[in-house]
Amino acid sequence: MSKCKTSRIPLVIVSTALFTLTSACTITPIPAERLSSLRKMGAISLLGDELEMQYVGTTAFTNSTKEISVKNRKIDRYVVQTIKDEIVGKSKFDFKTPYFIPIM
């Protein structure tokens, strides 16, 4: 009987932790009245300078992972510019480049 009670305690702890974590990640919708008054938009890309490639083979022995430096390709700048090009002229928003310093 005591064995059954002790096995439920970790289950309760894990389920409580999962509920807390998932409820903390919920997004509250912004009311339509507030959205209609917004005029500025910005974008920050955090893709970084490393690209990770994974090859999934037919067996676990042929799987591989490879990291490639793409620093010279300036992917973050390209992503922000692409978003800006799509927004400017096609919507009511003014695009502002936010000042962002990544902490690493």
Phi, psi and omega in degrees: 000317180292332178296324180291321180293319181290332179283341178279334183299310177299325179296318179294318180296314180295316181294323177294318179296317179297318179297318180295316180295316182288327179287334177287340183265003181288151181249128176273130181293146178272132180300148183299326181296320180287323179296323182291340180270351180287138182232343183248147179215147177221169180218141175233127177257129180241034181290325174091189185256002180242137176245125181257125179248136178238134175249123178254112182272187181284337175230168179294338182284340181259002176289145178209156178231139182220133176254133183238134176280126179239029183300320182287349180271348176052057183296319180300315179297319179296317181296314179297318180294322178295317178296317179299315180298325180285329184276313184292128178086345181248358180211179180275357186276144169265130181269125177240132177277115182287150175275120186220128175243112180290140178258115182228000000 
